[in-house]
Amino acid sequence: MKRYQLSEKNPKFIKIVQTAEQLFMRFGIRRVTVEEICRKASVSKMTFYKHFPNKIELSKYVIGKIFSEALEKFEKITAEQIPFTEKINRIIRLKMEYVESYSEEFISDWLGNYPELKEFFAQKNEESLKWTMNFFKKAQERGEIRDDIRVEFLNYMLNKLLELSKDERSREIFPNYAYFVQQLLNLFFYGIIPR
């Protein structure tokens, strides 16, 4: 995203990014064309290519932007002086807001059905897991997570559970990805005993 810092104040750049984000969220990355983005953003293809070399790079920018904005919101929640369980509840609600705003097509592309973006998605996932690991470590230092549980194990298990979203069977069990994530997070953070 650093390479786009100069463009980020350009109104046409902003319009391209906003339009692409709306289209990607609704139809997925694969279905949306550069021509469609340009038409909806009211910019020429020349203007598009002035800012982005191709749709893949625009996709990376949009996903990076979504990721950065979400991370900023998560960090605000974790900085609040509220009980750990309330932080978890707010993080889950925020995560669900993001997931529910994505179309199934976008989620399929995000989960790796788009080979050109696979490495980028893996990198963003790794960044997310590092943030989660740090969050767990700090919570454990404050006594909010049992000290007999290794934080690395928590992170490993959360990652393994999230990998289930790529499994066809899990996609058959749940009506949509948002419901799957909700169930997964509830199980991971609250277990099976009534709250």
KAMO-V755452 format. One record per backbone hydrogen bond with DSSP energy under -0.5 kcal/mol. CO is the residue of the C=O (numbers start at 1). NH is the residue of the N-H. Records with the same first field share a line. If there is no record, write none. Layout:
# KAMO-V755452
CO = NH ; NH
This chain:
# KAMO-V755452
1 = 4
2 = 5
4 = 8
6 = 9
7 = 10
10 = 14
11 = 15
12 = 16
13 = 17
14 = 18
15 = 19
16 = 20
17 = 21
18 = 22
19 = 23
20 = 24
21 = 25
22 = 26
23 = 27
24 = 28
25 = 103
28 = 32
33 = 37
34 = 38
35 = 39
36 = 40
37 = 41
38 = 42 ; 43
39 = 42
44 = 48
45 = 49
46 = 50
47 = 51
48 = 51 ; 52
54 = 58
55 = 59
56 = 60
57 = 61
58 = 62
59 = 63
60 = 64
61 = 65
62 = 66
63 = 67
64 = 68
65 = 69
66 = 70
67 = 71
68 = 72
69 = 73
70 = 74
71 = 75
72 = 76
73 = 77
74 = 78
75 = 79
76 = 80
77 = 80
80 = 82
83 = 87
84 = 88
85 = 89
86 = 90
87 = 91
88 = 92
89 = 93
90 = 94
91 = 95
92 = 96
93 = 97
94 = 98
95 = 99
96 = 100
97 = 101
98 = 101
99 = 102
103 = 107
104 = 108
105 = 109
106 = 110
107 = 111
108 = 113
109 = 112 ; 114
113 = 115
114 = 117 ; 118
115 = 118
117 = 121
118 = 122
119 = 123
120 = 124
121 = 125
122 = 126
123 = 127
124 = 128
125 = 129
126 = 130
127 = 131
128 = 132
129 = 133
130 = 134
131 = 135
132 = 136
133 = 137
134 = 138
135 = 139
136 = 140
137 = 141
138 = 142
139 = 144 ; 145
140 = 143
146 = 149
148 = 150
150 = 154
151 = 155
152 = 156
153 = 157
154 = 158
155 = 159
156 = 160
157 = 161
158 = 162
159 = 163
160 = 164
161 = 164
162 = 165
163 = 166
164 = 167
167 = 171
168 = 172
169 = 173
170 = 174
176 = 180
177 = 181
178 = 182
179 = 183
180 = 184
181 = 185
182 = 186
183 = 187
184 = 188
185 = 189
186 = 190 ; 191
187 = 191
